[in-house]
């Protein structure tokens, strides 16, 4: 099921309906949602604001985020506040 969703999401990115960006934590590993309240709150805001939003940890210090253009623009502000930078 997850593979089918990922293929669908990839197709929507390919045609430009969704956007995908990668962010990294230059200081080391990504925060843990369960332990860092501000990180969890930022991800929850995005999940609420952009119905197409998805964040996936691809490496210990790298996060791939997919969503609408407006959602990614909002995420970029929050990511900067969290110390993450766009790759």
N, C-alpha and C positions, 0 to 999 in steps of 0.2 A: 504494500500500500504506500509506504513512504517513497519507494522508488518511483511509483507512478506519479505521485505528487511532485517530486523533484523534477521529473521530466516535463511535467506541465509547467511548473515554475520556470524552468530553463527556457522553454519555448516562449513564454510571455516576456522574459528578459530579452531573448533574441529578437523579437518583433518590436521591442521598445515600449511595451505596455508597462512593464516593471523595470526597475533599475537595480543593479547589484554593485555594492562597493565592499572593499575589505578595509578593516581597521586593525591596527596593532597597538599593543601596549609597549612602548619603547622601554619601560621600566622593568619589564619581565612578564610574568604570567597574567592572563586576564583575571579580573576579580571573580569571585564566586558569588552568585546571586544570593545564596543563602546567608552569606557572611557580610556582604557590603550593601548596606541599605540604599545608598545613593545609586549604585549600579542597578540593583533590582528595581528601584523606582523609575529610573530612566527607561529600562526595558519595558516595564509595565505601561508607562505613558505611551510608548510607541505601539505596543500591542493594542491599546485602546484607540489611539488616534488613526492608525492606518490598518484597515482590515486586511491588507495584503502583506503586512509586515512579518518578517521572519528573520531571526538571528541564529547563526550557527557557528559554534566554535570549530574552527578548522585546524588550528594548532594551539598550543598552550598559550600563545600570546597573540593570536589572530582570530578575528571575528568577521564572518561574511554576513552582511545584512542585505536583505532584499525587500523592496517595497515600492510604493508609488514615488514619483519624483518629489512631491511635497513632503512625504514621510521621511525620505532620505535627507532632505534639506533640514528638517527639524532634528533628525538624529545627529547630523554633523555638529550642530550646536551643542547637543548634550554630550556627544563623544568627546569634544574638546574639553568640556567642563570636567569630564571623568579622566582626562589625561591620555585619551586614545587619539591616534592620528591616522588619517587616511593613507593607505599604501599606494 
